[in-house]
Amino acid sequence: MFDVIELLKSTWTDRYVVVDASVPELARFGGATGLVRTVNMNGRCLVEFDQFNNTAWYDIDPSYLTIVSKPQPKPVDEKPTKPAAEKADAAAKPSTADILAAVRAKKAAAQPATPQPAGEPEAPADDRA
């Protein structure tokens, strides 16, 4: 029995594998490449998959595994990226704070400064645009 296990270890250890996803218990590993870490004493491969940032080892019968030459590429999330010209334009645009400061300065320059009599309180300014 030990000779069979040692033969399985030499055949399967450190090999990349894919799982037969038609088996319902293994369907969650469909499309994922795993690395056989070792073979346990009951003759099943301990496989670590490269999906979901998961470091667990799964006990899988070798009859459901197929050795592949290298890992299949992981799916890439295609995020839209701005070209460099658009990024430069965005940097050249004034910020919202700059726009508001310019509007307030323009509004303050347009209002004449009228002195208030000494005994009367100042009326609050209406900042509605």
C-alpha positions, 0 to 999 in steps of 0.5 A, a space after each residue: 500500500 505504501 508503495 502505491 501512495 509513494 508512486 501517486 506522490 511522485 506522479 501528482 505532487 507539484 503538478 498543475 491540475 484542473 478539475 472535472 467540473 461536470 461532477 456536482 461536488 467539484 463544479 465550484 472549481 470549474 475553470 480554476 487551476 490548482 496545484 497538487 501540494 501532496 497526496 495523502 495516505 488514502 490516495 487523494 490529492 491535496 489541491 490548492 486552487 488559485 481563486 478567491 484568494 483562498 489558501 485551503 487545500 482540497 482533498 480530491 480523488 485523482 480520477 477527477 483531475 487532469 494535469 495541465 502544463 501551466 496555470 490557465 490565465 486568471 480572468 482580468 477585470 477590464 477597468 476603463 482607464 483614462 488616456 494620458 491626454 484626458 488626465 492632463 486636461 483634468 489636472 488643468 481644470 480648476 477645482 470646484 473650490 477655485 471656481 467658487 472662490 472666483 465667483 465670490 471674489 467677482 460678487 464682492 467686487 461688484 457690490 459697492 462698499 456702503 458704510 453702515 451707521 454706527 448704531 445699526 447692526 449689519 444685515 446678513 449677506 444673502 449668498 444664494 446664487 
